[in-house]
Every structure is written in structure tokens, then in C-alpha cells.
Amino acid sequence: MAPKLYWILASPPARAVVLCAKQLGIELDLIEVDLLNKEQFKPEFLKMNPLHTVPVLDDDGFIVSDSHAIMTYLVSNYRKGSSLYPEDVKQRSLVDQRLYFDSGTLFANHIRVCIPILYKGAKTISPDLLTALTEAYGVLEEYLQNSNYVAGDDLTIADFSIWTTITNSSAYLPAEEDKYPHIASWLKRMEETPNNDLNKSGGDFIRNVFKSILSLVMAPKLYSTILSPCVRAVLLCAKALGVELEIVEVDVVNGDQLKNEFLKLNPQHTVPTLVDDGVVVWDSHAIMIYLAEKYGKENPLYPSDPSKRAIINQRLFFDSGDLFSKSTPIAGMIIFGGVKQIPEKNAKALSEAYGFLEAFLERGKYVAGDAMTIADFSIWTTMTNASCFVPIDEKIYPNITAWMKLMGTLPYQELNAVGGGLFRDLVESSLAKS
């Protein structure tokens, strides 16, 4: 009589057992368990497995749960000597270690993502959970550096476990080839195994489930450094819109933005850079417009009225082409060029831009009128950094001074205060260097 396997296609551990059995030529009687409708909590199932998990194997009354234990049992009982679970103690211990890595690290972190989404109504994935899973990917990449499979140069049951887990987790965290080249090569090898269609079907199913539950809404990634006024403008905008972002730190001082993986995203090697469900946008002004239009429709931060937008756009271009463009060269001279005194012509040019802003603020409380807009975020963060070079004299710029104080009352103003403070410290330490 064929052993019974209680399973569900969407489950990576369950698929791993089926893939193992097929590779060994063992026929299984597959019994599907409806987890979403909690069949695993019925008394008859709990008698077999008090942990109420799938898969569960019933081999003529002998019950085994946990996919890793089931696969070792199938090999040992039906195909002893198979290279899928080698008898050599050293080789077997390596396979066992990879099985425990899947159970305790890779799959454990994957399931922590799944439970809030599948059972608790969550609509976004916590960045902390993604960070933990990313670290697990990094470990797997190390394992595969010098071997074709996860436990050496031969296919083992550990490959089935980890392959099915990665297939499901790729629904929301793909193992990108430029970041994980060894994982990518291994995945291609696994896809050439005879029963790839089974694993693909399960992966596609869970991918579609995630998409339907999340409605394709996953936290956009923002490549950033808090030192940048442009980055802080986007962070302020996201806070105002209630958009959660996954922050990816870029060490611009040490040149992270010049690495190949970043240049593929943004050839201009600037931060911030936004990645939102495959859409890549850079330049803070463009990013804020994108966020406002996608996530804050009819929001006064970027109103749909053409005349209001025209003023906001003009202020954004003023920041990009005048204020920020006159402040940035000074920062470069001091931080990267070793300049100890700001050239008079640069200070004068920046002061001229201050004069324009002072005039804009004659017309309203905010830079584009009497309502706060995304232009305020851009110009406020730029001015916070620029004031490190040319202080804002309240007597000369009373409107700017009042507006800066007004912006400082925002509930999320600390984002700008912290970044601006760190930037000031960097400027002062650069000036102090002998």
C-alpha cells in the first residue's frame, strides 16, 4: 500500500517531500489538507500531528511529520544508499546541516512573512522580516560558492527543501542574479530536474495568492542616505502620504553608489532612487510626484489643479536648478575636496538663491502658496543643508526664518533634524581636518 502524504501544493515542505519521492521512484497517496479552512485543526488530524502542520506521512500506521524527517525516512527505509541522503557520515552531516538551515533559518524567516499576510490580514511586509530573509539568502549564497548543490556537488534532499522554500519566498523577495549569482545558477540547475513543473506550479500558486492579498502593494524600496536633503525630502513626503518605505542605505561617502548593482538601477549614481514593484525612479522631485500621484490622489501636497501644479513645479525646478545646484558644489568642495573656506562667488550665488526664496514667501506661508506641498519638503531639506555654508540671517530673510520655524512644527520634522544635524557634523569635521 502506498504511503499516505497529507499535503498542500502551496507548502514548500510538502512539495519537497513529493519531489524527493518522485526522485526515488516512490508512489505516494496524496491527501490534500485545506489549511485556510483549518482542516489541520480537526481532531483526526491532530491525533496524527499535534503540531497541526503539513506534510504528514502515514506509512502503514507509522506516522512521521516534518518534511526533513520524512525525506530522511523515505531514503533510509526505501532507497538506502541513495546519494540523495548519503551513508558517508561526513557527507550526511553536511546534508543534515543544510536541512536544519532550511528549517531553522530560511523557512523559519519565510513563514514569519507568510503568517501575517495569509492569516492576519496584513497588507504590507515588514522591512525587518525582509532583512532577516535577505541575510538567509546571503548565507545560502556562501554555501553555493564552491559547489553545484547546497551540500556538495551531488543533488540531495537538502536541495529539495531549500529549492521549494526559495521558490515561495521569491514571490515577494526574488533572489536577484547580480546580487546572488550562485543561487541563480543553482536555481537554473534545479529547474532542469525532472519534476520542475510540480515545484513551479506550487510557486506560481503562492505568488498569485500573495499578489491578490497584497493587491501588488509592497513597500517600495528607497536607496538613500539621511545626509542627503533630497532623500530626506522623499522621506518627509512618504510620511505625509502615509506610505511605508523599505530603506536601503547607500554609503555615498565610500562610493556604494558607483557599484555595478547600483549603476544598473540608476546610471546617474544618485540618491534617492526608488524601486516600486519593478518601476525605478530617481531624482527626489520625480519620486515625490510619483508617490503623490500613485498613493495620494487628490492630496493637497500635489493637487490636480493645473494652475496650482504649475506653481509647485516651478518651485521644484527652482530647488533643482538653482538652490540645490548652488549648495551641492560647496558640499563637494568641503567634504571631498578639502576646501577650508567657501569661495566668495559660491557664497554669493547661494545668497542670491536665498533672495529668490525670500520673495516667493512674500506670497504665502509656504513656498507655493498658503498650503504645504511637496515643494516645501524639497526646499526645506535643501535649506537645512545649505545653512551650514551660508547661515540664514533672520534680519535679511524674515520670511525664510518664519517658514523654517513653521516646517519645524511638523510631527515628522525629526527626519530632517537628524539628517541635517549629521550633515552639519560631517561639514564641521571636514573643515576641522588639517
C-alpha positions in Angstrom: 0.0 0.0 0.0 1.4 3.4 -1.0 2.3 5.7 2.0 -0.2 8.4 2.5 1.1 12.0 2.5 -1.1 14.8 3.9 0.0 17.9 2.0 -0.9 21.0 0.1 0.7 22.2 -3.1 1.5 25.7 -1.8 3.6 24.3 1.0 7.4 24.2 0.3 8.0 21.4 2.8 5.2 19.3 1.3 6.4 19.8 -2.2 9.9 18.9 -1.1 8.7 15.5 0.1 6.8 14.9 -3.1 9.9 15.9 -5.2 12.0 13.5 -3.1 9.6 10.6 -3.5 9.4 11.2 -7.3 13.2 11.3 -7.5 13.3 8.0 -5.6 10.5 6.4 -7.6 8.2 6.0 -4.6 4.5 6.3 -5.2 2.6 8.3 -2.6 -1.1 8.6 -1.9 -1.6 12.4 -1.8 -4.3 13.7 0.5 -4.8 17.4 0.4 -5.4 19.4 3.6 -7.3 22.7 3.4 -5.1 24.9 5.7 -7.0 28.1 5.0 -10.2 26.4 6.3 -8.3 24.9 9.2 -8.7 21.2 8.4 -5.3 20.8 10.2 -7.0 21.6 13.5 -9.6 18.8 13.2 -9.3 16.1 15.9 -8.4 13.3 13.4 -5.5 15.4 12.1 -4.3 16.5 15.5 -4.1 12.8 16.5 -1.6 12.3 13.8 0.3 15.6 14.3 -0.3 17.7 17.4 1.8 20.5 15.7 -1.0 20.7 13.1 1.4 21.2 10.2 1.8 19.6 6.8 3.3 17.4 5.4 2.5 14.3 7.5 3.4 10.8 6.3 1.3 7.8 7.2 3.2 4.7 6.2 1.0 1.7 7.2 0.3 3.3 10.5 3.8 4.7 11.1 3.4 8.5 11.4 6.1 11.0 10.6 5.8 14.8 10.5 8.2 17.5 9.4 9.4 17.3 5.8 13.0 17.0 6.6 12.4 13.9 8.8 10.0 12.4 6.2 12.6 12.7 3.4 15.3 11.1 5.5 12.9 8.3 6.4 11.9 7.7 2.8 15.5 7.3 1.7 16.6 5.2 4.6 13.6 2.9 4.5 13.0 2.6 0.8 16.2 3.5 -1.0 19.1 3.0 1.4 22.4 4.0 -0.1 20.9 6.7 -2.4 23.1 9.7 -2.9 20.1 11.9 -2.0 21.0 11.1 1.6 24.4 9.6 1.5 25.6 7.0 4.1 29.0 8.5 4.4 29.0 10.2 7.8 30.7 13.4 6.8 28.6 13.9 3.7 25.4 13.1 5.6 26.3 15.6 8.3 26.6 18.3 5.7 23.2 17.4 4.3 21.7 17.4 7.8 23.2 20.9 8.5 21.6 22.3 5.3 18.3 20.7 6.4 18.5 22.4 9.7 19.5 25.7 8.0 16.3 25.4 6.0 14.1 24.5 9.0 15.6 27.0 11.5 16.6 29.9 9.3 15.4 30.1 5.7 12.0 28.5 6.0 11.5 30.0 9.5 12.0 33.5 8.2 9.8 32.8 5.2 6.9 31.6 7.3 7.2 34.7 9.5 6.4 36.7 6.4 3.6 34.4 5.4 1.6 34.3 8.6 0.7 38.0 8.9 -0.2 38.1 5.2 -2.1 34.8 4.9 -3.8 34.7 8.3 -3.7 38.1 10.0 -4.9 40.5 7.3 -1.6 42.3 6.8 -1.3 44.2 3.5 2.4 45.0 3.6 5.6 43.1 4.6 7.7 44.4 7.5 11.1 45.5 6.3 12.6 43.8 9.4 11.2 40.5 8.2 12.7 41.0 4.7 16.0 41.9 6.2 16.2 38.6 8.1 15.3 36.7 5.0 17.9 38.7 3.0 20.5 37.6 5.5 19.5 34.0 5.0 19.9 34.4 1.2 23.4 35.7 1.9 24.2 32.5 3.9 22.9 30.3 1.1 24.9 32.2 -1.5 28.0 31.4 0.6 27.1 27.7 0.7 26.9 27.6 -3.1 30.1 29.4 -3.8 32.2 26.2 -4.3 29.6 23.5 -5.1 26.9 22.8 -7.6 24.3 21.9 -5.0 23.6 23.1 -1.4 25.5 20.2 0.3 28.2 19.5 -2.4 28.4 18.5 -6.0 25.5 16.0 -5.9 21.8 16.5 -5.6 20.5 15.7 -2.1 17.2 16.0 -0.2 18.5 19.3 1.2 18.2 20.8 -2.3 14.6 19.9 -2.4 13.9 21.6 0.9 15.8 24.8 0.1 14.6 25.0 -3.5 10.9 24.8 -2.6 11.4 27.4 0.2 13.2 29.8 -2.2 10.6 29.3 -4.8 7.9 30.5 -2.5 9.9 33.3 -0.9 10.7 34.6 -4.4 7.1 35.6 -4.6 8.0 38.7 -2.6 11.8 38.7 -2.4 13.4 37.5 -5.6 16.9 36.1 -5.5 18.3 38.7 -8.0 21.1 37.2 -10.2 23.5 40.2 -9.8 23.2 40.0 -6.1 23.1 36.2 -5.7 24.9 34.7 -8.8 25.5 31.3 -7.2 21.9 31.0 -6.0 20.7 32.0 -9.5 23.0 29.3 -11.2 21.8 26.7 -8.7 18.1 27.5 -9.3 18.7 27.0 -13.0 20.2 23.6 -12.3 17.2 22.7 -10.1 14.8 23.8 -12.8 16.4 21.2 -15.1 15.4 18.3 -12.7 12.6 16.1 -14.0 9.8 17.4 -11.7 10.4 21.1 -12.0 6.8 21.6 -13.2 5.5 20.4 -9.8 7.6 23.0 -7.9 6.8 25.7 -10.4 3.1 25.1 -10.0 3.3 25.5 -6.3 5.4 28.6 -6.5 3.1 30.2 -9.1 0.1 29.4 -6.8 1.6 31.1 -3.8 2.8 34.0 -6.0 -0.8 34.6 -7.2 -2.1 34.4 -3.6 0.4 37.0 -2.4 -0.5 39.3 -5.3 -4.2 39.0 -4.7 -3.9 39.6 -0.9 -1.3 42.4 -1.2 -3.0 43.8 -4.3 0.5 44.2 -5.6 1.2 46.7 -2.8 4.6 46.0 -1.3 6.7 48.6 0.4 8.7 50.5 -2.2 12.5 50.4 -1.7 14.2 53.7 -1.3 18.0 53.7 -1.8 19.1 56.5 0.5 21.4 58.3 2.9 20.0 60.5 5.6 22.8 63.0 4.8 21.1 63.9 1.5 18.5 66.6 1.6 16.9 65.0 -1.5 16.5 61.7 0.4 15.0 63.5 3.4 12.5 65.3 1.1 11.3 61.9 -0.1 11.1 60.5 3.4 9.1 63.5 4.5 6.8 63.2 1.6 6.2 59.5 2.2 5.4 60.2 5.9 2.9 62.9 4.9 1.3 60.5 2.5 1.3 57.5 4.9 3.5 55.5 2.5 5.7 52.9 4.1 9.2 52.6 2.5 11.8 49.9 2.8 15.0 51.9 3.3 18.2 50.6 1.7 21.2 52.5 3.0 23.8 53.7 0.4 27.2 54.8 1.7 27.9 57.6 -0.7 31.0 58.8 1.1 32.6 55.4 0.4 31.2 55.1 -3.1 28.5 52.5 -2.8 26.5 54.4 -5.5 29.3 53.6 -8.0 29.0 49.8 -7.7 27.7 47.9 -10.7 24.4 46.7 -9.0 23.5 50.3 -8.2 24.5 51.7 -11.6 22.1 49.2 -13.2 19.3 50.8 -11.3 20.5 54.4 -11.8 23.2 55.2 -14.3 23.5 58.7 -12.8 24.5 57.1 -9.5 22.5 59.4 -7.3 20.3 59.0 -4.3 17.5 58.8 -3.7 16.5 56.1 -6.1 13.0 54.4 -5.7 12.1 50.9 -6.8 8.4 50.2 -6.6 7.2 46.9 -8.0 9.8 47.0 -10.8 9.4 50.7 -11.5 12.7 52.6 -11.0 12.5 56.3 -10.4 15.3 58.7 -9.4 15.6 62.4 -8.7 13.7 63.3 -5.5 11.4 65.7 -7.3 10.3 63.0 -9.7 10.0 60.5 -6.9 7.7 62.7 -4.8 5.5 63.4 -7.8 5.3 59.7 -8.4 4.4 58.9 -4.8 1.8 61.7 -4.6 0.1 60.6 -7.8 0.1 56.9 -7.0 -0.5 56.9 -3.3 -2.0 60.3 -2.6 -4.5 61.1 -5.3 -6.2 64.4 -4.8 -3.8 65.1 -2.0 -3.1 68.8 -1.5 0.6 68.1 -1.4 0.4 67.8 -5.2 -3.1 68.9 -6.2 -4.5 68.1 -9.6 -5.5 71.7 -10.4 -3.1 72.7 -13.4 -2.5 76.2 -12.1 -1.6 75.0 -8.6 0.6 72.3 -10.0 2.4 74.8 -12.3 3.5 76.9 -9.2 4.6 73.7 -7.3 6.5 72.5 -10.4 8.2 75.9 -10.7 9.4 75.7 -7.1 10.6 72.2 -7.6 12.6 73.3 -10.6 13.9 76.3 -8.6 15.2 73.9 -6.0 16.7 71.5 -8.5 18.3 74.1 -10.9 19.1 77.0 -8.6 19.0 76.4 -4.8 20.3 72.8 -4.7 22.6 73.2 -7.6 24.3 76.1 -5.8 24.6 74.4 -2.5 25.9 71.0 -3.7 29.2 72.2 -5.2 30.0 73.8 -1.8 29.4 70.5 -0.1 31.6 68.7 -2.6 34.4 71.2 -2.1 34.4 70.8 1.7 33.7 67.0 2.1 35.6 65.6 -0.9 37.9 68.5 -1.9 39.4 69.5 1.3 38.5 73.2 0.9 38.6 75.0 4.2 37.0 78.3 3.2 33.9 78.7 0.9 34.8 80.8 -2.2 33.1 84.2 -2.1 31.5 83.6 -5.5 29.8 80.4 -4.3 28.6 82.0 -1.1 27.2 85.0 -3.1 25.4 82.7 -5.6 23.8 80.8 -2.8 22.8 84.0 -1.1 21.1 85.1 -4.3 19.1 81.9 -4.3 18.0 82.7 -0.7 16.8 86.1 -2.0 14.6 84.4 -4.6 13.1 82.1 -1.9 12.5 85.1 0.4 10.5 86.7 -2.4 8.5 83.5 -3.0 7.5 83.5 0.6 6.0 87.0 0.4 3.1 85.4 -1.4 2.1 82.8 1.2 3.0 80.8 4.3 4.6 78.1 2.2 6.8 78.2 -0.9 4.0 77.6 -3.3 1.1 79.4 -1.6 -0.8 79.0 1.7 -0.8 75.2 1.7 2.1 72.9 2.2 3.2 71.0 -0.9 6.0 68.6 -1.9 8.0 71.7 -2.9 8.2 72.6 0.7 9.9 69.3 1.5 12.5 69.8 -1.2 13.4 73.3 -0.4 13.3 72.9 3.4 15.7 70.0 3.3 18.0 71.8 0.9 18.0 74.9 3.0 18.7 72.9 6.1 22.0 71.7 4.5 22.7 75.0 2.8 22.5 76.9 6.1 25.7 75.0 7.1 27.5 77.1 4.5 25.6 80.4 4.4 23.6 80.9 7.7 20.0 82.3 7.4 20.1 85.8 8.8 16.7 86.5 10.3 17.0 90.2 9.6 17.8 89.7 5.9 15.4 86.7 5.4 12.5 87.1 7.9 10.1 85.1 5.6 12.5 82.2 5.3 13.1 82.2 9.0 9.4 82.1 9.8 8.8 79.4 7.2 11.7 77.3 8.5 10.1 77.5 12.0 6.7 76.5 10.6 8.2 73.5 8.9 9.9 72.6 12.1 6.5 72.0 13.8 5.7 69.0 11.5 5.1 65.8 13.6 7.8 64.1 11.5 10.3 67.0 11.5 12.8 64.9 13.3 13.6 63.2 10.0 15.1 66.4 8.7 16.5 67.5 12.0 18.5 64.3 12.5 19.8 64.2 8.9 20.6 67.9 8.9 22.5 67.5 12.2 24.6 64.7 10.9 25.3 66.7 7.7 26.4 69.6 9.8 28.7 67.4 11.9 30.3 66.0 8.7 30.9 69.5 7.3 32.4 70.7 10.6 34.6 67.7 10.9 35.8 68.1 7.3 36.6 71.8 7.9 38.5 70.9 11.1 40.8 68.3 9.3 44.3 69.6 8.9 
